[in-house]
C-alpha cells in the first residue's frame, strides 16, 4: 500500500525528470536542433535517446511479468533489443548518417521516389502511434494500481508527462530525459535485482524452487516463439523513426555507431534484474497477478522512500519511451509531409512550430484513442504497431542500403503499400497463431526481390 513517503518521493522524482526536459530547451535554436540536434549530438545523448526509449514498460514490468510466467525466456525482449541496437550501429549507422536525411522515409524517398516516402511516413506514423497507445495504456495500468485514480485521469497525466518530456528540447529532451531515466533504472533495478537474488537464496535457492526447464532456458516457450521475439525486436528497432533519428543526429559516423553499440550493451542487464524479481515473486507469491510482480516487490520489500523513487522510475520508463515515439512521429509528419508537400516554402521557425504542434496533436489523439479503448489488451496494439512499422520500413530500408543497384524504384511504392495492408488484413482475418508482422514482411520481401528481378529481366 502506498504511503505518504511513497507519494512524496514519486512526485520529487517526476519533477526532477520533467526539469531535465525543460532544461534541454536552451539547446534548441532551430528545427534541425529540435529534430536531430543539429547533427551535433554526442555519445551520451545518443545512448540516452536509444537506450532510454528501448527500456520501457516491456523491459521492466513486462519482463518481470513474463519471468513470473515462464522464467528465463523473458530475457528475449531486452536481449533482442540490445542485439538489434548493435546491428543498427555496426551495419546501418554509416549509410544512414552519410545520407544527410532527417527521417527513415526520407531515405527511402532517395531510392524509390517521393510517393514512396509519403506512404512510408504515413504507414510508419500510424504504426508508431499504435505503440504510443500501448505505452499510455501501460501507464494507465500502473497509475490506477498505484493511486486508484480514474483511468481517464491516469491517461491525461501520462500524456501531459509525455509532452513535457519532449516538447521543449526535441531530441535533446529525449536524450537528457533518457540519460536520467537510465541512471534511475540502473540504480533501482540493481537494488531490486540483488535483493531478489539474495531473498531467493541465490542460484541454489532458485534451482530448488524451479525445474531447469523451462524456467532456466532461453527457449522455455519454444525455440520458434522465443527466436521470433528476438527477430521482432530486430525489425522493430530498424523500422522505428526514433532509433533512426538518433543515428542521424550523431556528430559523425563514429559517434552514431558508438552510441548504438553502447546502447545495445547496456539494455540486456535490465532484463536480468527484472527476471530475478519475477522468479522470486513466483516462488513466494504464486497467486498474484503476474503483471504486478515488480510493483508489489517494490512496495513490500523496499523502504518507502526508495520504493517511491523506484515506482516513479517505472512510470518514467513507460513515459520516456512514449515521448521518444511521439517525437519520431512528429519528425516524420513535419519533414516528410508538412515541409515537403503542405508548405514547401516554410521558414525554419514555421517548421519548428509545426514540429511542436505535431507533438501536441499526436498526444491529444492518443488521449482520445486511449479513452475509447481503456479496457483493450495492450499487446493487441503492440502487434498491430509492429506489423505496420516493420512491413513499411524494414525490407525497403535494407534493400535501399545494401541492394540499391539491384532494386527497381517502382517496387518500393508497392512494397510500402501492400506490405502494411497485408499485416492489417492478417490481423483481422488471418490465423491468430501467426503474427501479422510476418505476412507483411513476406509480401514486402517478395515484391522487392521478384518485382525488381522480373521487371529488369523484361526490360533487358
N, C-alpha and C positions, 0 to 999 in steps of 0.2 A: 504494500500500500504506500502511495506517495505521501511524504511528509512535507512540512513547510521548508525544511532544509533542502529536500529534493528540488522543490519549486524554485527556491532562491538560486541554486546553482545551475539549474536548467536555464533560467532567464539570463543569468550572467554570461553563460557560455554562448547562448544565442546572440546576445548583444555584442560579444567580442567578435564573433564571426561576421555579423552584419557590419560592424565598423571596418572590418577588412575589405568588404565590398565597397563601402563608401570611400575608403582611403584610396582605392585604385582609380577613382575619378580624376585625380590630378595628373594621371599619366595619359589621359585621352585628350588629344588636341585635334584629331581628325577622324574621319570614318575608317581609315586604314588602321589607326591606333586602336580603334574600338573592335574591329573585326579580326585583325591579325597582328595587333601590337606593333604596327608599322614595320613588320618583319625584323624586329629588333629584340624579340623575346629570348631570354637566356634559358639555360637548362632547368633551373629550379622552377620557373613559372611553367615551362613545358610539362615538367613532371606533375606539378600541381593541377594543370588542366587535364592531362591524360589520365593519370592515376586517380586524381580526385574525382573524375567523372566515372571511371570504371568501378571504383569502390562505392557502391550504393547499398540500397536495402538488400539486394540479392546477395551481395558479397558478405554481408554481416548477418542480419536477421534471417534472410533466406537460406544461407549456408548452414547456420545453426539448426534451422528447421529441417533441412534435408538430412543433416547428420543425425538428428534425433530419429529420423525415419529409416535411413539406410546406412549411415556410417561414413566411412572414408570417401566414398564415391561423391560425396557432397563437395569435394575439393575441385571438381572439374570446372566449376564456374570461375573461380579465381585463377586456377591453373591455366585454363583455356584463355582467359583474358590476358594473363601475363605472356603466354606464348605468342598470342596474336599481336600484342604490342611490340614484342621483339621482332617478329616478322615484318611488321609495318616499318620499324626503324631500319632493319637490315636491307630490305628489298624495295620499299616504296618511297622512302624519305627522299632519296636523291632525285628521281624523276619528278616527283611532285613539287619539291622545293625549287627545282630548276625551272619549272614551267611558268612561274610568276603569276599563277591564278590565285583566286581567293576561295573558291569552293570546288568540291568534287565534281558536281555537274558542269561547272565551267571548264574543267579539264576535259570532260567528255565532249564538250562542245568544240574543242580544238580539233578533235579527231572525227566526230560524227556529225557536226553541224549544230546550228543554234536551236533547231527544233528539238533535237535530242536533249540539249542542255535544259530547255524549259520543261520537257516531260520528265526528265530525271529529277529535276529540282522539285517539281510538284509531287511526284510519287514518293520521293525520299522524305520530303517535308511532312506528308501525311503519315508516313511510317514512323518517323521520329515523334510526331505529335501523339500517336497512339502509345508510344513508350513513355512520353511525359504523363499521359493519363494514368498509366500504370504506376509511375513514381508517386503521383499525387494520391492515388488510391492507397498505396503503401503508407504514405504519411498520415492519411486519414485513419487507417487501421491502428497505427502507433499512437496518434494523438488521442483518439477516442478511448483506447485501452488505458492510456496513462491518466487522462483527465476526466473521462466520462462526459465529454462535451458533445454537442450536436454535430453530426457528420458534416453538414454544410459549413459550420463554423470552422471545423478542422480543415476542410478543403480550402476555405478562404485564407486561413493562417498559412497553410502550405504555399499557396500561390503568392501571397504577399512576400513571404520569405524568399521564394524563388526570384521574384522581380528585384527585391532589394539586393540580392547577391550578385546580380549580373548587369543591371541596367546602368549603373554608374560607370563601371570600368570595362565592360565588354569582356574580351579575352583576358585582360589584365585582372578584372574582378574574378573571373572563373579561376585564374591561376593562383591569385592570392588566397581566395577562399579555399581552393583546393589544397594549397600547402598547409594552411592552418588546420583544415579538416584532416589531412593525412597525419599531421603531428598528433592531433587529438585521438584519432583512431588507433594509431600505433601504440600510444601510451595506454589508452583504455583497454584495447584488446590484449595487449601484453599482460596487463594486470589480470584481466578476467581469464585469459587462457592459462596462465601459470597457476592461478588459484584453482581453476577447474582441474588441472593436471594433478596437483597435489591432493586436492579433496577427493579425487577419484582413485588415489592410491598409485599414481604413476602408471607406467606401462603394465606392471604386474596386476594392478587393480583393474585396469580396463580390460585386460585379457581374461581376467577371472569373471568379468561381467558379461562379455560378449564372445561368441564364437568367431574364429578368424574370418570365415566367410559367412555373410557378405560384409561384415562390419569393418574389416580392415583391408578391404580390397578396393582398388580404384575402379573396378568393374563390378561392383556389388549389385548394380541394377541391370547388369548385362552389358557385354562389350559394345554391342551396337548402340544401345541407348546412351552410354557414357561417352563413347567416342563421338557420337552425334552432337552431344552437348559441347564438347571441345570444338568441333567443326563449326557449330552455330556461332560460337563466340568469335572465331576467326572471321566468319562472314560479317558478323555484326560490327566488329572493330573497323574492318577495311571499308565497310559500307556506310559508316556514320560520319556526317559532316564534322561533328565535334572533334574527333580524333584527327581527321584530315586537316581541319582548320588549325589545330595545334602544330602539326608538322609544317604547314605553310607559313606559320608565324615565326618560326625559328630564325635566329640571327644569321645562320648559314646552314649548310647541309650537315656539317659535323654536329652542330648543336641540336638540330632536328632529330638526327639519328640517335644521338646520345640520350636525349630526353625520352624518346620512345623506348629505348632499351632499358634504361634505368627504371622507367615505369613498369615495364614487364617483369623486372626482377623484384620489385617491392610489393606488387599486388598479391602474389600467391601466399605469402606468410599470413596475411589477414584471414585467409580461409582456414588455415590450421588452427588458429586461436578459436574461431567460431565453431569448428568441428569439435574441439575438446569440450567446449561448453555444451554443445548438443549431445554428445555422448554421456557426459556426466548427468545431465538432466534426464536422459532416457533411462540411465541405470538407477537413478534415485527417485525420479518423479515421472514414471512412465505414463500416467493418466492425464497429464496436462495437454493442452493444445500445442502441437508441435511448433507453430509459429511464435508462441510466447516463450520458447525456451531461453533465448538470450535476455529479453527484458526481465523475465522472472528471476533469472540467475542474478542479474544486477540488483534487483530490488531486495532479494533475500540474503545475499552473501557479501555485500559491499557496504561500507559506511555511507550514510545518507548523502553527505556532501560529494563523495566520489561517485556514488550512484547517480546523482543529479547531473554531473558532468558527462558521465558515460551515456545516460539516456538522451541528453541533448545532442551528444555526438552521433548517436544512432539516427536521430532525426536529421541532423546536418548531413549525414552520409546519403540520405534519400534526397533531401532538398538540393544539395550540391550537385548531384547527378542530374536532377531535373533542370537546374539552372544551366548547366553545360549543354544540355539538349535543346533548351529554349534558345540559347544563343546560336546554336547551329542552324535551327530553323529560321531564325531572324536573318542570319547572314545569307542564306540561300534565297529567301524571299527578296532581300534587298538587292543583292548583286546579280542574281540570275533572272529576276523578273522586273522589279521596280526600276533599277538602274539601266537595264538593257532594253526594256520594251515599253514600260509605262512612262518613264521620264528620262530619256537618254541624255538630256542636257542638264540634269540635276547637278547643282553645286555640291561641294563636299559637305557643306552644312546641311543641305537637303538630305543627302544620303545618311549622314549621322543621325539626323532627326528621325528619319523613317526607320532606321535600324532599331532605335529605342522604342518607337511607336509599335513596331512589329513585335517586340518583346511583350509589350503590354497587351496587344491584341491576341497573340498566341496564348498568353497566360489566361486572359479573360475567357477565351473559347475553351480552354482546358477546364476552368472552373464550371462553366455551363455544362460541358460534356460530363464531367465527373458528377455533378449534381443530379443529372438524369440517369446515371449509371452507378449510383453509390454502392449498390449491393452486388455489382458484377464481379466476376472472377478476374483477379489481377493478371493471372497467367494468360488469359484469353487475349488481352491487349498486347502483351509482350509477343505472343506468337504471331498475331497479325502484323505487328510492327516489324518484326524480323523478316517476315515474308516480303513486305513491300520494300524495305530498305535493301535487303540482300538481292532480290530479283532485279531491282532498278540499277544498282551500282556495281555489285561485286564483279561479275564477269565482264561487263562493258569496261570497267576501270582496268582490270588486269589485261584485257586484250589491248586497250588503248596504250598501256605502258609497255607490254612485252611483245605484242604482235601487231604493232601499228602498221607495218608494211604489208601485213597479210590481210587484215580485216577490211571489209568493204564498208565504207561510211554509212550507206543506206541501211545496213543491217542493224546499226546502232539504235535507230529510232524504233525499229520493230522489236528489238530486244527489251528496251526500257518500257515499251508499251505492253507487249504480250507476256513478258515475264511476270510483272506485278499482277496483271489481270489473271494469270493462271493461279497465282497464290491466293487471290481473293476468291476465285471460283472454287478452288480446292477447299478453302476454309469453310465454305458454306455447303458444298455438295460432295466433297470427296471423303475418303476414308479418314476417320479420326486417328487411325494408327500411324499415319504418315504426316509429318509436319508440313504445313503449306509452303514453307520455305523451299523444300526440295523440288516440288513440281515447277515452281517459278524459276529456280536456278537451272533446272534441266532444260526448260524451254529457252531461256536466255542463252545457255551454252550451245544448244543445237542451232539456234538462229545465227549466232555469231560465227560458229565454225562452218556449218554446212552451207549457210546462206552465202557467206563470203567465198567459199570454195566453188560452189556451183555457178555463182554469178561471174566470177573471174574466169572459170572454165568456158562458159558460154561466150564471153567477150573476147577470149583469146583466139 
